[in-house]
Amino acid sequence: MIEKSLTLNDLNLPSQEKNYDDENYTIIEVDSKTYGIKTKSVLEIVKIMELDYPNRMPSCILGMLKYEQNPVGVIDLRGVFSSERIVYELGAKIIIIKIKDSLSAVVCDRVLDIKKLPLKNIHSLPYHREKDFFDGVYTFDDESVYLLNVENIVDYIEENLEKFEDAKKKYIVNDEASKKVLAERKNFLVNITPDLQTTAALYDRGVSFLINDVKYYINMASVKEFYKVNNAKFIKVPNTKDFIFGLINIKGDYITVLDIRRFYNNSKTKIKEKSTIIILNSDEYKLGILADEICESMNVDFDEILQNRLNTLEEDKMMEFVKDSDIYRVLDVEKLFKDDRLNVI
């Protein structure tokens, strides 16, 4: 893979101590309270859908969904925190989360934002039980975001099943029109076809960017940070593919920068005043892509994409969709990472 081929030893690059001073969090709202989940652990943010209900299930679990053929319990934090339960409407969201080698999910009223929180503003909680549920609280001016430790919450549920009755009531809207919408969403997630197999399409919040006057869309959970090209000092790497623009050093990490335009259609990117490197969010890859310009944040409706999807482009296997009369190509980061061309020799 890229970082294996472009080794620091081979290039005799100086190592530097990492000095990250922030962490990317997905900010959600539950019961008028604001919580944060580390974005790097978030696999999908999807609208609430029809769930399955096994015979025995703890009451703090909203239901079960199937994700990549794996059954996943959807945690209702109201049930865990002993808050008053509500019936979730169609606008509610489900956050699918990877915890070590397993999956979990959390239902929330709204997804508010995806943003970086400076570690210096994150403080520990003084009390015991909630301390197990939270990694800390982010405080800035009048804003408080409680940072969820989903792994500990899952462990707590599994270790204290006797404290939760078996679920006897469904807490998702169930009128006939809503049930039809919920079923369609479930069917899409379960039966997603290869040409639609894109994580980006299932996210509600993302950002658009330009490459050669073509508009692209990427979900924010796939983005670690944005870095202006004018602030970057590129290290050219000999004997690499022509779509490798070079390496940059960001806070001690060497990032391989991919010329995405050349990667897909063999035309070279010209650096402009607004050119930006989009650093992709991945534990495995240290990769950024060149964009001519970052355009705007977007709230992309899941159902809208289904209705306005265009044919997948044969040359790069990208899905296209229409929003507000503009055509966007969806950059699916997971597909990009799996592309054989990234096995650079």
Secondary structure, DSSP 8 states (H G I E B T S, - for coil): -HHHHS-HHHHT---------EEEEEEEEETTEEEEEEGGGEEEEEE----B--SS-BTTEEEEEEETTEEEEEEEHHHHTT-----B-TT-EEEEEEETTEEEEEEESEEEEEEEEEGGGEE--SSHHHHHHEEEEEEETTEEEEEE-HHHHHHHHHHTGGGS-B--S--B--SHHHHHHHHHHHHHHHS--GGG--SGGG-SEEEEEEETTEEEEEEGGGEEEEEEGGG---B--TT--TTEEEEEEETTEEEEEE-HHHHHHS------TT-EEEEE--SS--EEEEESEEEEEEE--HHHHHHHB----TTT---EEEETTEEEEE--HHHHHH-GGGS--
